[in-house]
Every structure is written in structure tokens, then in C-alpha cells.
Amino acid sequence: FDWNRTDEQGLSRELHVIEALEAIHFDDEQEYKIDYEEKNNGSCPIIRNDYFNINLIKLKEPLQKNYHTIDSFVIYMCVTGEVHFLTEPHGEGKIEILIKGEVLLKPACMENLDLVPIGDSKLLEVYVSVKN
């Protein structure tokens, strides 16, 4: 289904169902699940490659993060719970509050950040790999 979209002439767009079915490998039995061990209040590596890094952060208490070794922006995705992002300790300098399903972009120029969970929370932390 193409959600009733049309081409430049106002005609329904052609669907390529047969080609799509031919491209699917129904007999592919490769395991795509990524194994990792969760740990509380720290970055748990899920994926590392030449292009990007993905960590899972399981928060039960506040966590101070220092990014002086990461020369990249960082994307946070709230997977579970609620997390407050602070630039200063003790609740001053609040940046944002994320709840499940929301995303935050931390600029590369910001080196320190406090992550304060409200209850048990999980974040995905994504940043680009920097080649020296």
C-alpha cells in the first residue's frame, strides 16, 4: 500500500510487489540478535564499528558523564522511564527531560552532563566514531 500517493500526473504510483518478494530471503537463517550484558549506571557497548557507536545506559541513580574524549555530538533515545539532563549538578542548568520514545541531541561542544533518572530508566547513546 502506498498511502494513496500519486505521481506527477496524479496517477497512483506503481507498486513493485513481485520484485519486493523476490528480494526477500525467506530461508536466511543468520542470527541478527546482538548479545550484550546490561550494567547499571554505565555505558554498555552494543555496537562498535568504524562509523558509529551505540551504548545502552541502564539508570537507577544519577550518572555524571564526561565527553572530553568523544569528539562528536551524542544522540540519546529514551527507551524506558524518564531522564533529566543537567549541565550543572544539583538541578541547576536543566537542559531537557526525556520520556520513553523521545530523543535528545547533545552538541559536541558540551563536555559534561548529568543524567538523572526518575525511577528505573534506559537510554540508547549513539555517537560517531572518530578516526585519528
C-alpha positions as CSV (number, residue, x, y, z in Angstrom):
1,F,0.0,0.0,0.0
2,D,1.4,3.4,-0.9
3,W,-0.9,5.5,1.3
4,N,-2.8,6.9,-1.8
5,R,0.3,8.8,-3.0
6,T,0.3,9.8,-6.7
7,D,2.9,10.6,-9.3
8,E,3.4,14.0,-11.1
9,Q,0.4,13.2,-13.3
10,G,-1.9,12.4,-10.4
11,L,-1.9,8.7,-11.1
12,S,-1.4,6.0,-8.4
13,R,2.2,5.1,-8.1
14,E,3.2,1.6,-9.3
15,L,3.8,-0.9,-6.6
16,H,6.6,-3.4,-7.1
17,V,5.2,-6.3,-5.0
18,I,6.8,-9.1,-7.1
19,E,10.2,-7.5,-7.1
20,A,10.0,-7.0,-3.3
21,L,9.1,-10.6,-2.7
22,E,12.0,-11.7,-4.9
23,A,14.4,-9.6,-2.9
24,I,13.4,-11.2,0.4
25,H,15.5,-14.1,1.6
26,F,12.9,-16.2,3.4
27,D,15.4,-19.0,4.0
28,D,18.1,-16.8,5.6
29,E,18.8,-18.3,9.0
30,Q,21.5,-16.0,10.1
31,E,21.1,-14.8,13.7
32,Y,20.9,-11.0,13.8
33,K,20.4,-10.6,17.6
34,I,23.2,-8.7,19.2
35,D,24.4,-10.1,22.6
36,Y,25.3,-7.7,25.3
37,E,25.3,-7.5,29.1
38,E,23.4,-4.7,30.8
39,K,25.0,-3.0,33.6
40,N,23.7,-0.4,36.0
41,N,24.7,3.3,35.7
42,G,27.3,2.9,33.0
43,S,27.6,2.8,29.2
44,C,27.2,-0.8,28.0
45,P,28.6,-1.2,24.4
46,I,26.1,-2.7,22.0
47,I,27.7,-1.8,18.6
48,R,31.2,-0.5,17.8
49,N,32.4,0.0,14.2
50,D,34.3,2.5,12.0
51,Y,31.2,4.7,11.7
52,F,29.3,4.9,14.9
53,N,28.9,3.6,18.5
54,I,25.8,2.5,20.3
55,N,25.6,2.1,24.0
56,L,22.8,1.1,26.4
57,I,22.7,3.0,29.7
58,K,20.5,1.5,32.4
59,L,20.0,4.2,35.0
60,K,18.9,3.6,38.6
61,E,20.7,6.6,40.1
62,P,22.2,9.8,38.7
63,L,25.2,9.4,36.4
64,Q,27.8,12.1,35.6
65,K,29.1,11.8,32.0
66,N,32.3,13.5,30.7
67,Y,32.7,13.6,26.9
68,H,36.1,15.2,26.6
69,T,37.4,12.1,24.7
70,I,34.4,11.9,22.3
71,D,34.8,14.5,19.6
72,S,31.2,14.0,18.4
73,F,27.6,15.0,19.1
74,V,25.7,12.4,21.1
75,I,22.1,11.3,20.4
76,Y,20.1,10.0,23.4
77,M,17.0,7.9,22.9
78,C,14.9,7.2,26.0
79,V,13.8,3.6,25.8
80,T,12.2,3.3,29.3
81,G,11.3,5.7,32.0
82,E,12.2,9.4,32.3
83,V,15.6,11.0,32.4
84,H,16.5,14.6,33.3
85,F,19.6,16.0,31.5
86,L,21.5,18.6,33.6
87,T,24.6,20.8,32.7
88,E,25.2,21.7,36.4
89,P,24.9,19.5,39.5
90,H,22.0,19.8,41.9
91,G,19.4,20.5,39.3
92,E,20.8,23.8,38.0
93,G,21.2,24.3,34.3
94,K,18.5,21.8,33.2
95,I,18.6,21.1,29.5
96,E,15.8,18.7,28.9
97,I,13.5,16.0,30.3
98,L,13.1,12.9,28.1
99,I,10.4,10.3,28.5
100,K,10.1,7.0,26.7
101,G,10.2,7.5,22.9
102,E,11.8,10.9,22.9
103,V,15.2,11.9,21.6
104,L,17.9,14.5,22.6
105,L,20.9,15.7,20.7
106,K,23.8,16.7,22.9
107,P,26.2,19.1,20.9
108,A,29.8,18.1,20.6
109,C,30.9,21.3,22.4
110,M,29.2,20.2,25.7
111,E,31.7,18.2,27.7
112,N,29.9,17.5,30.9
113,L,26.3,16.2,31.5
114,D,24.5,14.7,34.4
115,L,21.8,12.1,33.7
116,V,19.2,11.9,36.4
117,P,16.6,9.1,36.1
118,I,13.2,9.3,37.6
119,G,12.8,5.7,38.6
120,D,14.4,2.9,36.5
121,S,15.2,4.2,33.1
122,K,17.1,3.1,29.9
123,L,18.8,5.2,27.2
124,L,20.4,4.4,23.9
125,E,23.5,6.6,23.5
126,V,24.7,7.0,19.9
127,Y,27.7,8.9,18.6
128,V,30.0,8.8,15.6
129,S,33.4,7.1,15.6
130,V,36.3,9.5,15.3
131,K,39.2,8.2,13.2
132,N,42.6,9.6,14.1
